[in-house]
């Protein structure tokens, strides 16, 4: 299970892709742990269930691990 939210989302036409401003995501892992992600921009493909993040991407794991990068898929 996962949740994706954003300050703003734009969907062009009938395409199932949303361009996201300030996206965040919370992912619950099978062992009960969670991962939190945030970025400046994102693109979510509903059909492929794929989230691409760009700009100041930060990924937190509940075990205390933190990763910062320019982009993540």
N, CA, C and O atoms as a GROMACS GRO file, in nm:
protein
  292
    1UNK      N    1   0.082  -0.120   0.000
    1UNK     CA    2   0.000   0.000   0.000
    1UNK      C    3   0.086   0.127   0.000
    1UNK      O    4   0.194   0.131   0.060
    2UNK      N    5   0.036   0.227  -0.068
    2UNK     CA    6   0.109   0.354  -0.075
    2UNK      C    7   0.010   0.468  -0.092
    2UNK      O    8  -0.104   0.448  -0.136
    3UNK      N    9   0.055   0.588  -0.057
    3UNK     CA   10  -0.024   0.709  -0.075
    3UNK      C   11   0.066   0.814  -0.138
    3UNK      O   12   0.178   0.835  -0.093
    4UNK      N   13   0.017   0.880  -0.243
    4UNK     CA   14   0.090   0.988  -0.308
    4UNK      C   15   0.004   1.114  -0.298
    4UNK      O   16  -0.114   1.113  -0.333
    5UNK      N   17   0.064   1.223  -0.250
    5UNK     CA   18  -0.005   1.352  -0.244
    5UNK      C   19   0.087   1.459  -0.304
    5UNK      O   20   0.207   1.436  -0.320
    6UNK      N   21   0.030   1.574  -0.338
    6UNK     CA   22   0.110   1.682  -0.396
    6UNK      C   23   0.038   1.815  -0.371
    6UNK      O   24  -0.083   1.818  -0.348
    7UNK      N   25   0.115   1.924  -0.376
    7UNK     CA   26   0.056   2.058  -0.369
    7UNK      C   27  -0.040   2.078  -0.484
    7UNK      O   28  -0.149   2.135  -0.469
    8UNK      N   29   0.002   2.031  -0.602
    8UNK     CA   30  -0.080   2.045  -0.722
    8UNK      C   31  -0.051   1.929  -0.816
    8UNK      O   32   0.063   1.884  -0.827
    9UNK      N   33  -0.154   1.882  -0.883
    9UNK     CA   34  -0.140   1.778  -0.983
    9UNK      C   35  -0.212   1.819  -1.110
    9UNK      O   36  -0.323   1.871  -1.105
   10UNK      N   37  -0.148   1.797  -1.224
   10UNK     CA   38  -0.207   1.834  -1.353
   10UNK      C   39  -0.210   1.710  -1.442
   10UNK      O   40  -0.108   1.644  -1.462
   11UNK      N   41  -0.328   1.680  -1.494
   11UNK     CA   42  -0.346   1.569  -1.585
   11UNK      C   43  -0.386   1.626  -1.720
   11UNK      O   44  -0.488   1.695  -1.731
   12UNK      N   45  -0.308   1.598  -1.822
   12UNK     CA   46  -0.337   1.650  -1.955
   12UNK      C   47  -0.423   1.552  -2.033
   12UNK      O   48  -0.381   1.439  -2.060
   13UNK      N   49  -0.542   1.591  -2.067
   13UNK     CA   50  -0.631   1.508  -2.147
   13UNK      C   51  -0.669   1.380  -2.075
   13UNK      O   52  -0.684   1.378  -1.953
   14UNK      N   53  -0.686   1.274  -2.152
   14UNK     CA   54  -0.728   1.145  -2.099
   14UNK      C   55  -0.609   1.060  -2.055
   14UNK      O   56  -0.627   0.950  -2.003
   15UNK      N   57  -0.488   1.111  -2.077
   15UNK     CA   58  -0.368   1.038  -2.038
   15UNK      C   59  -0.368   1.012  -1.887
   15UNK      O   60  -0.409   1.098  -1.810
   16UNK      N   61  -0.323   0.894  -1.846
   16UNK     CA   62  -0.324   0.858  -1.704
   16UNK      C   63  -0.193   0.896  -1.635
   16UNK      O   64  -0.148   0.826  -1.544
   17UNK      N   65  -0.133   1.005  -1.679
   17UNK     CA   66  -0.008   1.054  -1.621
   17UNK      C   67  -0.036   1.191  -1.559
   17UNK      O   68  -0.096   1.278  -1.622
   18UNK      N   69   0.008   1.209  -1.435
   18UNK     CA   70  -0.011   1.336  -1.365
   18UNK      C   71   0.124   1.399  -1.339
   18UNK      O   72   0.216   1.333  -1.290
   19UNK      N   73   0.137   1.527  -1.371
   19UNK     CA   74   0.255   1.604  -1.335
   19UNK      C   75   0.228   1.663  -1.197
   19UNK      O   76   0.123   1.724  -1.175
   20UNK      N   77   0.322   1.646  -1.104
   20UNK     CA   78   0.301   1.681  -0.965
   20UNK      C   79   0.397   1.791  -0.919
   20UNK      O   80   0.514   1.791  -0.957
   21UNK      N   81   0.347   1.882  -0.839
   21UNK     CA   82   0.428   1.986  -0.778
   21UNK      C   83   0.439   1.954  -0.628
   21UNK      O   84   0.336   1.936  -0.562
   22UNK      N   85   0.559   1.948  -0.575
   22UNK     CA   86   0.585   1.916  -0.434
   22UNK      C   87   0.521   1.783  -0.392
   22UNK      O   88   0.447   1.779  -0.294
   23UNK      N   89   0.550   1.674  -0.465
   23UNK     CA   90   0.490   1.546  -0.429
   23UNK      C   91   0.553   1.486  -0.303
   23UNK      O   92   0.671   1.508  -0.273
   24UNK      N   93   0.472   1.411  -0.230
   24UNK     CA   94   0.518   1.329  -0.119
   24UNK      C   95   0.454   1.192  -0.135
   24UNK      O   96   0.347   1.179  -0.195
   25UNK      N   97   0.519   1.091  -0.081
   25UNK     CA   98   0.464   0.956  -0.087
   25UNK      C   99   0.499   0.884   0.042
   25UNK      O  100   0.607   0.904   0.098
   26UNK      N  101   0.408   0.800   0.087
   26UNK     CA  102   0.432   0.712   0.200
   26UNK      C  103   0.406   0.571   0.152
   26UNK      O  104   0.299   0.541   0.098
   27UNK      N  105   0.504   0.483   0.173
   27UNK     CA  106   0.492   0.344   0.129
   27UNK      C  107   0.504   0.255   0.252
   27UNK      O  108   0.599   0.267   0.329
   28UNK      N  109   0.407   0.166   0.270
   28UNK     CA  110   0.410   0.069   0.379
   28UNK      C  111   0.468  -0.061   0.323
   28UNK      O  112   0.412  -0.120   0.231
   29UNK      N  113   0.579  -0.106   0.379
   29UNK     CA  114   0.645  -0.227   0.334
   29UNK      C  115   0.583  -0.351   0.398
   29UNK      O  116   0.513  -0.341   0.499
   30UNK      N  117   0.608  -0.468   0.340
   30UNK     CA  118   0.545  -0.591   0.388
   30UNK      C  119   0.586  -0.628   0.530
   30UNK      O  120   0.512  -0.700   0.598
   31UNK      N  121   0.701  -0.580   0.577
   31UNK     CA  122   0.745  -0.610   0.714
   31UNK      C  123   0.692  -0.509   0.816
   31UNK      O  124   0.730  -0.514   0.933
   32UNK      N  125   0.607  -0.417   0.772
   32UNK     CA  126   0.549  -0.317   0.860
   32UNK      C  127   0.627  -0.186   0.864
   32UNK      O  128   0.579  -0.088   0.920
   33UNK      N  129   0.746  -0.184   0.806
   33UNK     CA  130   0.826  -0.061   0.800
   33UNK      C  131   0.762   0.034   0.699
   33UNK      O  132   0.680  -0.007   0.617
   34UNK      N  133   0.802   0.162   0.705
   34UNK     CA  134   0.750   0.259   0.609
   34UNK      C  135   0.864   0.339   0.550
   34UNK      O  136   0.972   0.351   0.608
   35UNK      N  137   0.838   0.394   0.431
   35UNK     CA  138   0.931   0.481   0.360
   35UNK      C  139   0.854   0.607   0.322
   35UNK      O  140   0.740   0.600   0.274
   36UNK      N  141   0.916   0.724   0.344
   36UNK     CA  142   0.857   0.853   0.310
   36UNK      C  143   0.946   0.919   0.205
   36UNK      O  144   1.067   0.924   0.221
   37UNK      N  145   0.884   0.970   0.098
   37UNK     CA  146   0.958   1.036  -0.009
   37UNK      C  147   0.901   1.175  -0.032
   37UNK      O  148   0.782   1.198  -0.015
   38UNK      N  149   0.988   1.268  -0.071
   38UNK     CA  150   0.942   1.401  -0.111
   38UNK      C  151   1.037   1.454  -0.217
   38UNK      O  152   1.153   1.414  -0.226
   39UNK      N  153   0.984   1.547  -0.298
   39UNK     CA  154   1.064   1.605  -0.407
   39UNK      C  155   1.002   1.737  -0.450
   39UNK      O  156   0.891   1.772  -0.410
   40UNK      N  157   1.075   1.810  -0.532
   40UNK     CA  158   1.024   1.936  -0.588
   40UNK      C  159   0.917   1.909  -0.694
   40UNK      O  160   0.814   1.976  -0.700
   41UNK      N  161   0.943   1.808  -0.778
   41UNK     CA  162   0.852   1.776  -0.889
   41UNK      C  163   0.840   1.625  -0.903
   41UNK      O  164   0.927   1.550  -0.859
   42UNK      N  165   0.732   1.583  -0.965
   42UNK     CA  166   0.715   1.441  -0.989
   42UNK      C  167   0.623   1.415  -1.105
   42UNK      O  168   0.557   1.505  -1.157
   43UNK      N  169   0.620   1.291  -1.145
   43UNK     CA  170   0.532   1.246  -1.253
   43UNK      C  171   0.482   1.108  -1.212
   43UNK      O  172   0.561   1.017  -1.189
   44UNK      N  173   0.350   1.094  -1.204
   44UNK     CA  174   0.291   0.968  -1.162
   44UNK      C  175   0.213   0.907  -1.278
   44UNK      O  176   0.122   0.969  -1.331
   45UNK      N  177   0.250   0.786  -1.317
   45UNK     CA  178   0.182   0.712  -1.422
   45UNK      C  179   0.090   0.611  -1.354
   45UNK      O  180   0.137   0.510  -1.301
   46UNK      N  181  -0.039   0.638  -1.356
   46UNK     CA  182  -0.135   0.552  -1.287
   46UNK      C  183  -0.134   0.410  -1.341
   46UNK      O  184  -0.132   0.314  -1.264
   47UNK      N  185  -0.137   0.395  -1.472
   47UNK     CA  186  -0.146   0.262  -1.533
   47UNK      C  187  -0.023   0.177  -1.498
   47UNK      O  188  -0.036   0.059  -1.467
   48UNK      N  189   0.094   0.237  -1.504
   48UNK     CA  190   0.218   0.165  -1.475
   48UNK      C  191   0.249   0.161  -1.325
   48UNK      O  192   0.338   0.088  -1.282
   49UNK      N  193   0.172   0.240  -1.246
   49UNK     CA  194   0.196   0.252  -1.101
   49UNK      C  195   0.343   0.289  -1.076
   49UNK      O  196   0.413   0.226  -0.997
   50UNK      N  197   0.385   0.394  -1.147
   50UNK     CA  198   0.524   0.439  -1.142
   50UNK      C  199   0.530   0.586  -1.103
   50UNK      O  200   0.455   0.669  -1.154
   51UNK      N  201   0.621   0.617  -1.011
   51UNK     CA  202   0.641   0.753  -0.965
   51UNK      C  203   0.784   0.793  -0.994
   51UNK      O  204   0.879   0.730  -0.945
   52UNK      N  205   0.802   0.897  -1.074
   52UNK     CA  206   0.934   0.952  -1.104
   52UNK      C  207   0.945   1.084  -1.031
   52UNK      O  208   0.856   1.169  -1.042
   53UNK      N  209   1.053   1.103  -0.956
   53UNK     CA  210   1.073   1.223  -0.877
   53UNK      C  211   1.195   1.298  -0.927
   53UNK      O  212   1.293   1.237  -0.968
   54UNK      N  213   1.189   1.433  -0.923
   54UNK     CA  214   1.299   1.518  -0.970
   54UNK      C  215   1.314   1.637  -0.876
   54UNK      O  216   1.216   1.690  -0.824
   55UNK      N  217   1.438   1.677  -0.854
   55UNK     CA  218   1.466   1.799  -0.777
   55UNK      C  219   1.457   1.780  -0.627
   55UNK      O  220   1.349   1.763  -0.572
   56UNK      N  221   1.572   1.783  -0.562
   56UNK     CA  222   1.580   1.774  -0.415
   56UNK      C  223   1.498   1.657  -0.360
   56UNK      O  224   1.416   1.674  -0.269
   57UNK      N  225   1.522   1.539  -0.414
   57UNK     CA  226   1.452   1.419  -0.369
   57UNK      C  227   1.511   1.374  -0.236
   57UNK      O  228   1.632   1.359  -0.222
   58UNK      N  229   1.424   1.351  -0.138
   58UNK     CA  230   1.466   1.299  -0.009
   58UNK      C  231   1.383   1.175   0.022
   58UNK      O  232   1.260   1.176   0.008
   59UNK      N  233   1.451   1.068   0.062
   59UNK     CA  234   1.386   0.942   0.095
   59UNK      C  235   1.424   0.905   0.239
   59UNK      O  236   1.542   0.896   0.272
   60UNK      N  237   1.323   0.885   0.323
   60UNK     CA  238   1.344   0.846   0.462
   60UNK      C  239   1.290   0.705   0.483
   60UNK      O  240   1.181   0.673   0.436
   61UNK      N  241   1.364   0.622   0.552
   61UNK     CA  242   1.315   0.490   0.595
   61UNK      C  243   1.297   0.499   0.746
   61UNK      O  244   1.372   0.570   0.813
   62UNK      N  245   1.199   0.429   0.800
   62UNK     CA  246   1.173   0.442   0.944
   62UNK      C  247   1.284   0.385   1.032
   62UNK      O  248   1.280   0.400   1.154
   63UNK      N  249   1.384   0.320   0.972
   63UNK     CA  250   1.498   0.272   1.050
   63UNK      C  251   1.603   0.381   1.070
   63UNK      O  252   1.708   0.357   1.130
   64UNK      N  253   1.576   0.502   1.018
   64UNK     CA  254   1.666   0.615   1.034
   64UNK      C  255   1.751   0.645   0.912
   64UNK      O  256   1.823   0.745   0.911
   65UNK      N  257   1.745   0.562   0.811
   65UNK     CA  258   1.822   0.585   0.688
   65UNK      C  259   1.760   0.700   0.609
   65UNK      O  260   1.638   0.707   0.594
   66UNK      N  261   1.845   0.790   0.558
   66UNK     CA  262   1.798   0.900   0.475
   66UNK      C  263   1.886   0.907   0.351
   66UNK      O  264   2.009   0.894   0.360
   67UNK      N  265   1.825   0.927   0.236
   67UNK     CA  266   1.895   0.938   0.109
   67UNK      C  267   1.851   1.066   0.040
   67UNK      O  268   1.732   1.094   0.033
   68UNK      N  269   1.947   1.142  -0.010
   68UNK     CA  270   1.916   1.262  -0.090
   68UNK      C  271   1.978   1.247  -0.227
   68UNK      O  272   2.093   1.204  -0.240
   69UNK      N  273   1.901   1.283  -0.330
   69UNK     CA  274   1.947   1.269  -0.467
   69UNK      C  275   1.872   1.370  -0.554
   69UNK      O  276   1.775   1.431  -0.509
   70UNK      N  277   1.916   1.386  -0.678
   70UNK     CA  278   1.849   1.478  -0.770
   70UNK      C  279   1.727   1.415  -0.836
   70UNK      O  280   1.636   1.486  -0.878
   71UNK      N  281   1.725   1.280  -0.846
   71UNK     CA  282   1.612   1.214  -0.909
   71UNK      C  283   1.600   1.072  -0.860
   71UNK      O  284   1.698   1.012  -0.817
   72UNK      N  285   1.479   1.018  -0.867
   72UNK     CA  286   1.453   0.880  -0.826
   72UNK      C  287   1.333   0.827  -0.906
   72UNK      O  288   1.244   0.903  -0.945
   73UNK      N  289   1.333   0.698  -0.929
   73UNK     CA  290   1.222   0.633  -0.999
   73UNK      C  291   1.163   0.527  -0.909
   73UNK      O  292   1.068   0.459  -0.948
   0.00000   0.00000   0.00000
